[in-house]
Amino acid sequence: MKLLSVMAFLGMQTFIKAAGAGIPAGQITFYRSFFALIPIFVYLAMRKELASAFRTSSFTGHLKRGTLGMIAMVMGFFGLIHLPLPDAIAIGYASPLMAVIFAALILKEKVRIYRWTAVAIGILGVLIISWPKLTMFEQGGMGANEATGAIAVLLSAVIGGLAMVQTRQLVKTEKTFTIVLYFSLLSAAFSLISLPFGWNGLSWETKLILICAGICGGLGQIFLTQSYRLADVSTVAPFDYSSIIFGIAIAYVLFGDVPTWQMLLGTAITVSAGIFIIYREHQLGLERKAARKASSPST
């Protein structure tokens, strides 16, 4: 299920990349969010959970999550259409690193030296990937576009980390699919704000490509949710990093993008740091379970 979600989200990114660089990011976000609702509605209706998915005790929390997620998506899509696909994917791996930082600062989670070290190493990897792009401003033209795209994806990762922290707070009281549903609804509604600033007239072919991107996004959310129902986060999460392997292959075949050595080195460092953080959180979870079991009265 996790690998299917990776492929679905990669399909979404590929469709967006194929749609072309001239489409405003807000317009792409609307198609991504609105048409993601189709598979989500169908899935919830099949499970007879559609009505219950709308029930919430924290609309304000969903509003915060939707706002952060929508801004992260807009910036991420802007970066995606101006960067090679593997670079956009790899820089996006900074998001879970940011989530660790914000969890410590906002939620006051205890982060020990091991995870702080892994976060620092992971950020170093992201900088190795990003730095060649950031130095391209002086070239103008396509070089400046790639530099702006790299900054946009970095900002998307930071805001995405904040969105992850907000999601952690929501899962305490909200069902998973309630979070998914309100995120898509609010993102679609918020992205309409960009309509007066100029959406492009699109051909039917381009509209179809963006509709497919939205449907892939919705399917990705369903598969992702199911994967976390069937296995622990620590078991499932590392499969996220398979996206870079598939992404490099798709980018080479469809767009002729060849990864640079800086991108490959930085990605290897960032992925290693991310996997270590997941492993460390798994170990801490086992320790907490053992402590609770030891402190519980014997039966």
C-alpha positions as CSV (number, residue, x, y, z in Angstrom):
1,M,0.0,0.0,0.0
2,K,2.8,2.4,0.8
3,L,4.6,1.7,-2.5
4,L,1.3,2.2,-4.3
5,S,0.9,5.6,-2.6
6,V,4.5,6.5,-3.6
7,M,3.7,5.6,-7.2
8,A,0.4,7.5,-7.2
9,F,2.0,10.7,-5.8
10,L,4.8,10.3,-8.3
11,G,2.2,10.0,-11.0
12,M,0.6,13.2,-9.7
13,Q,4.0,15.0,-9.9
14,T,4.7,13.6,-13.4
15,F,1.3,14.8,-14.7
16,I,1.9,18.2,-13.3
17,K,5.4,18.4,-14.8
18,A,3.9,17.2,-18.2
19,A,1.2,19.9,-18.1
20,G,3.9,22.6,-18.7
21,A,5.6,25.5,-16.9
22,G,3.2,28.3,-17.9
23,I,0.3,27.3,-15.6
24,P,-0.1,29.2,-12.3
25,A,0.6,27.2,-9.2
26,G,-2.7,28.2,-7.6
27,Q,-4.6,26.8,-10.7
28,I,-2.6,23.5,-10.4
29,T,-3.4,23.3,-6.7
30,F,-7.1,23.6,-7.4
31,Y,-7.1,20.8,-9.9
32,R,-5.0,18.7,-7.6
33,S,-7.3,19.2,-4.6
34,F,-10.7,19.3,-6.2
35,F,-10.3,16.2,-8.4
36,A,-8.6,14.3,-5.5
37,L,-12.1,14.4,-3.9
38,I,-13.4,11.9,-6.6
39,P,-11.5,8.8,-5.4
40,I,-11.8,9.9,-1.8
41,F,-15.6,10.3,-2.0
42,V,-15.9,6.9,-3.9
43,Y,-13.8,5.1,-1.3
44,L,-15.6,6.6,1.7
45,A,-19.0,5.8,0.1
46,M,-17.9,2.2,-0.5
47,R,-17.0,1.9,3.2
48,K,-20.2,3.7,4.2
49,E,-18.1,6.3,6.1
50,L,-18.8,9.4,3.9
51,A,-21.3,11.0,6.4
52,S,-19.2,10.2,9.4
53,A,-16.0,11.6,7.7
54,F,-17.5,15.1,7.7
55,R,-18.0,15.1,11.5
56,T,-15.3,17.0,13.3
57,S,-14.7,18.5,16.7
58,S,-11.8,20.7,15.6
59,F,-12.7,22.7,12.4
60,T,-10.2,25.3,13.5
61,G,-7.5,22.7,13.5
62,H,-8.5,21.6,10.0
63,L,-8.5,25.2,8.9
64,K,-4.9,25.6,10.1
65,R,-3.9,22.3,8.5
66,G,-5.6,23.2,5.3
67,T,-4.0,26.6,5.1
68,L,-0.5,25.3,5.8
69,G,-0.9,22.4,3.4
70,M,-2.3,24.5,0.6
71,I,0.6,27.0,0.9
72,A,3.1,24.2,0.9
73,M,1.5,22.7,-2.2
74,V,1.5,25.9,-4.1
75,M,5.2,26.4,-3.4
76,G,6.0,22.8,-4.1
77,F,4.1,22.8,-7.5
78,F,5.8,26.1,-8.4
79,G,9.2,24.5,-7.7
80,L,8.2,21.2,-9.5
81,I,7.5,22.9,-12.8
82,H,10.9,24.8,-12.7
83,L,13.1,22.0,-11.4
84,P,14.1,18.6,-12.7
85,L,11.7,16.0,-11.1
86,P,14.4,14.2,-9.0
87,D,15.7,17.4,-7.6
88,A,12.2,18.6,-6.5
89,I,11.6,15.2,-4.9
90,A,15.0,15.1,-3.1
91,I,14.7,18.7,-1.7
92,G,11.2,17.8,-0.5
93,Y,12.8,15.2,1.8
94,A,13.6,18.2,4.0
95,S,10.0,18.3,5.2
96,P,10.2,15.4,7.8
97,L,13.4,17.0,9.1
98,M,11.6,20.2,9.6
99,A,8.8,18.4,11.4
100,V,11.3,17.1,14.0
101,I,12.5,20.6,14.6
102,F,8.9,22.1,14.9
103,A,7.7,19.2,17.1
104,A,10.5,20.1,19.5
105,L,9.8,23.8,19.4
106,I,6.0,23.8,19.3
107,L,4.8,20.5,20.8
108,K,7.8,20.4,23.2
109,E,8.6,16.8,22.2
110,K,11.9,15.6,23.7
111,V,14.5,15.3,20.9
112,R,17.8,13.8,22.0
113,I,21.2,14.3,20.5
114,Y,20.9,11.4,18.1
115,R,18.0,12.8,16.2
116,W,19.3,16.4,16.4
117,T,22.5,15.0,14.7
118,A,20.5,13.2,12.1
119,V,18.5,16.3,11.4
120,A,21.7,18.4,11.0
121,I,23.2,15.8,8.6
122,G,20.0,15.6,6.6
123,I,19.8,19.4,6.2
124,L,23.4,19.3,5.0
125,G,22.3,16.8,2.4
126,V,19.5,19.1,1.3
127,L,22.0,22.0,1.0
128,I,24.3,19.9,-1.2
129,I,21.3,19.3,-3.5
130,S,20.1,22.9,-3.5
131,W,23.3,24.9,-3.6
132,P,24.1,24.4,-7.3
133,K,20.6,25.6,-8.1
134,L,20.7,28.6,-5.7
135,T,23.9,29.9,-7.4
136,M,22.2,30.0,-10.8
137,F,20.4,33.4,-10.2
138,E,23.2,35.3,-12.0
139,Q,22.7,33.2,-15.1
140,G,19.3,34.6,-15.7
141,G,16.7,32.8,-17.9
142,M,16.3,29.1,-17.1
143,G,19.0,29.3,-14.5
144,A,17.1,31.9,-12.5
145,N,13.9,29.8,-12.8
146,E,15.7,26.8,-11.4
147,A,17.1,28.9,-8.5
148,T,13.6,30.3,-7.7
149,G,12.2,26.8,-8.0
150,A,14.7,25.5,-5.5
151,I,13.8,28.2,-3.0
152,A,10.1,27.5,-3.5
153,V,10.6,23.8,-2.7
154,L,12.7,24.6,0.3
155,L,9.9,26.9,1.6
156,S,7.4,24.2,0.8
157,A,9.4,21.7,2.9
158,V,9.5,24.1,5.9
159,I,5.8,24.9,5.7
160,G,5.1,21.2,5.1
161,G,6.9,20.4,8.4
162,L,4.6,22.8,10.2
163,A,1.6,21.0,8.5
164,M,2.9,17.7,9.8
165,V,3.0,19.1,13.3
166,Q,-0.6,20.3,13.0
167,T,-1.6,16.9,11.7
168,R,0.0,15.3,14.8
169,Q,-2.3,17.4,16.9
170,L,-5.4,16.6,14.9
171,V,-5.0,12.8,15.0
172,K,-5.5,13.0,18.8
173,T,-9.2,13.8,18.2
174,E,-9.9,13.3,14.5
175,K,-10.3,10.3,12.2
176,T,-7.6,10.0,9.5
177,F,-10.1,10.3,6.7
178,T,-11.7,13.3,8.3
179,I,-8.3,15.0,8.1
180,V,-7.8,13.9,4.5
181,L,-11.3,15.0,3.4
182,Y,-11.1,18.5,5.0
183,F,-7.6,19.0,3.7
184,S,-8.7,18.5,0.1
185,L,-11.9,20.5,0.5
186,L,-10.1,23.5,2.1
187,S,-7.2,23.4,-0.3
188,A,-9.6,23.4,-3.3
189,A,-11.5,26.3,-1.7
190,F,-8.4,28.3,-0.8
191,S,-6.8,27.9,-4.2
192,L,-9.7,29.7,-5.8
193,I,-8.4,32.9,-4.1
194,S,-5.7,32.9,-6.9
195,L,-8.4,33.0,-9.6
196,P,-8.6,36.8,-9.9
197,F,-4.8,37.0,-10.3
198,G,-5.0,35.2,-13.6
199,W,-5.7,31.6,-14.4
200,N,-4.7,30.3,-17.9
201,G,-7.2,29.2,-20.5
202,L,-6.3,25.5,-20.8
203,S,-6.7,23.1,-23.7
204,W,-8.8,20.0,-23.1
205,E,-5.6,17.9,-23.2
206,T,-4.0,20.0,-20.4
207,K,-7.2,19.9,-18.3
208,L,-7.3,16.1,-18.6
209,I,-3.6,15.9,-17.5
210,L,-4.3,18.1,-14.5
211,I,-7.5,16.1,-13.7
212,C,-5.4,12.9,-13.8
213,A,-2.9,14.6,-11.4
214,G,-5.7,15.3,-8.9
215,I,-7.1,11.7,-9.1
216,C,-3.6,10.4,-8.6
217,G,-3.3,12.6,-5.5
218,G,-6.5,11.3,-4.1
219,L,-5.5,7.7,-4.7
220,G,-2.1,8.4,-3.1
221,Q,-3.8,9.7,0.1
222,I,-6.1,6.6,0.2
223,F,-3.2,4.1,-0.2
224,L,-1.1,6.1,2.3
225,T,-3.9,6.0,4.9
226,Q,-4.4,2.2,4.4
227,S,-0.7,1.5,4.7
228,Y,-0.6,3.2,8.1
229,R,-3.6,1.2,9.2
230,L,-1.9,-2.1,8.3
231,A,1.6,-1.5,9.8
232,D,3.5,0.7,12.1
233,V,4.8,4.0,10.9
234,S,8.4,2.9,11.4
235,T,7.8,-0.1,9.1
236,V,6.1,1.8,6.4
237,A,7.7,5.3,6.3
238,P,11.1,4.3,4.8
239,F,9.4,3.2,1.6
240,D,8.8,6.9,1.0
241,Y,12.4,7.2,-0.2
242,S,11.8,4.7,-3.1
243,S,10.2,7.7,-4.8
244,I,13.7,9.0,-5.8
245,I,14.5,5.8,-7.6
246,F,11.3,5.8,-9.6
247,G,11.6,9.6,-10.0
248,I,15.1,9.4,-11.6
249,A,13.9,6.8,-14.0
250,I,10.7,8.6,-15.1
251,A,12.5,12.0,-15.4
252,Y,15.2,10.4,-17.6
253,V,12.7,8.6,-19.9
254,L,10.0,11.3,-20.2
255,F,12.0,14.6,-19.7
256,G,15.6,13.7,-20.5
257,D,16.8,14.8,-17.0
258,V,20.1,13.4,-15.9
259,P,20.9,13.6,-12.2
260,T,24.0,15.5,-11.1
261,W,26.5,14.0,-8.7
262,Q,25.6,16.7,-6.2
263,M,22.0,15.7,-6.3
264,L,22.9,12.0,-5.9
265,L,25.3,12.7,-3.0
266,G,22.9,15.0,-1.2
267,T,20.0,12.6,-1.6
268,A,22.0,9.7,-0.2
269,I,22.9,11.8,2.9
270,T,19.3,13.1,3.4
271,V,17.8,9.7,2.9
272,S,20.2,8.1,5.4
273,A,19.4,10.8,8.0
274,G,15.7,10.3,7.4
275,I,15.9,6.5,7.8
276,F,17.9,6.9,11.0
277,I,15.3,9.3,12.5
278,I,12.6,6.8,11.7
279,Y,14.7,4.0,13.2
280,R,15.4,6.1,16.3
281,E,11.7,6.9,16.8
282,H,10.9,3.2,16.5
283,Q,13.4,2.3,19.2
284,L,12.0,5.1,21.5
285,G,8.5,3.7,20.9
286,L,9.6,0.3,22.0
287,E,11.2,1.7,25.1
288,R,8.0,3.6,26.0
289,K,5.9,0.4,25.5
290,A,8.3,-1.5,27.8
291,A,8.2,1.2,30.4
292,R,4.4,1.3,30.4
293,K,4.3,-2.5,30.6
294,A,6.7,-2.5,33.5
295,S,4.8,0.1,35.4
296,S,1.3,-1.5,34.9
297,P,0.0,-3.6,37.7
298,S,0.4,-7.4,37.2
299,T,-2.8,-9.3,36.5
